[in-house]
Amino acid sequence: MELSLIVIGDELLIGQVTDTNSGMIARAVAPYGWNIRSVQTVGDNGADITRAIDEAFRQTDVIITTGGLGPTKDDLTKQVLCDYFGGTLVEDPSVTENILRIFSSRGISLNALTAAQAMVPTSCRVIQNLVGTAPIMWFERPDGKVLVSMPGVPFETQTMLGDAVLPALLERFPSDTVISHSVVMVAGFTESALAETIAGIENALPPHLHLAYLPKPGLIRLRVDGIHTDRDFIESETARVADEICALIGPEHAISRRDMTAAEILLDRCRAKGLTVATAESCTGGNIAHSLTLIPGASDVVAGGVVSYSNEVKMHVLGVKAETLEAHGAVSRETVIEMVRGVMALTGADVAVATSGIAGPGGGTPDKPVGTVWIAARVGDKEIQTLGRFNGSRERIIETATTHAILLAIKLIDTI
């Protein structure tokens, strides 16, 4: 089964907003053997939306659109769909009731523009949007082809896709094809080095299996994909290959068999051993702590953190010696050692990480160019340091240093 996606909104075309819905939808439908045939991005223009629908229906039997359902004049999708599929716009009392419920829960009075969102084409079937005011609309042509119009707000799209739209599509278009994924999170390899190492396994894969390499700075998400009509068989097959890869590269590289971020893996490792963690950050500016606390439930592991961007904070809060900074500089092994020990003493945490480096674009020297980052991790009395030489923009260097710092802590925890 193939689907077409149409994402609608001028804000997408001018780069003001990034489309995250397409990737989310693709990931959601893949386990059911469905593929995304095409993704079209169009502005809030009736003729462009109509042309995109025509093109999508030429390719597939199912279209999902996102966006253009808001209450303002530039949101044209609803009227365009009414013109395309026929009928007239009428008020749907169930949508009005849903909008009133949402506004009442937020303590907001309903205005005329928002009330107008209850106007829907008579040619559609409404799927109630329980987390937003724009209703989801299901249109079906006489030949059985379907278009589902969803809101563009990512939270609403993701929630209602899983809760209502996907179940409705599965009922309308049942499939006996099963797609299974097994994931190995790999650290300490470049993509090419990993491919070379596991080439024997990859070259021996049967036709119903293949590997997908999804690298991020410092971490590779290696996914074993399988497609078959027998669920038990294909799930066992993908798991078998993932286990073979883990055995080949070893536990120091295969750090998780679950699809997780480095921060999620660190929190899991700490929970499993009853450890707490703290951060001391200079060049990463709190990004390590942010990555950890972004995860629900992090409070049972994260003790605290210090953003010691200045030397004064390094000295007065973390206890870094002035003579250390004078002799070796802020970006040095000696400094991050004292930072990691200082934050551990300050917070009482069992695990600590520290970073100090040059994220750029300025500040580099011949000896310490932009991208130079010293990282330290400490667990109890055991500690380790590493020097990173990272490339890219300031944002990429910070993200890469963040991931490497977290992975260094995981590596040390795995030794105890």
Buried (B, 14 or more C-beta within 10 A) or exposed (E): BEBBBBBBBBBBBEEEBEBEBBEBBBEBBBEBBBEBBBBBBBBBBBEBBBEBBEBBBEEBBBBBBBBBBBBEEEBBBBBBBBBBBEBEBEEBEEBBEBBBEBBEEEEEEBEEEBBEBBBBBEBBEBBBBBBBBBBBBBBBEEEEBBBBBBBBBBEBBBBBBEEBBBEBBBEBBEEEEBBBBBBBBBBBBEEEEBBEBBEEBBEEBEEBBBBEBEBEBBBBBBBBBBBBEEEEBBBEBBBBBBBBBBEEBEEEBBBBBEBBBBBBBBBBBBEEEEBBBBBBBBBBBBBBBBBBBEBEEBEEBBBBBBBBBEBEBBBEBBBBEEEBBEEBBBBBBBBBBBBBBBBBEBBEBBBBBBBBBBBBEEBBEEEBEBBBBBBBBBBEEEBBBBBBEBEBEBEBBBBBBBBBBBBBBBBBBEEE
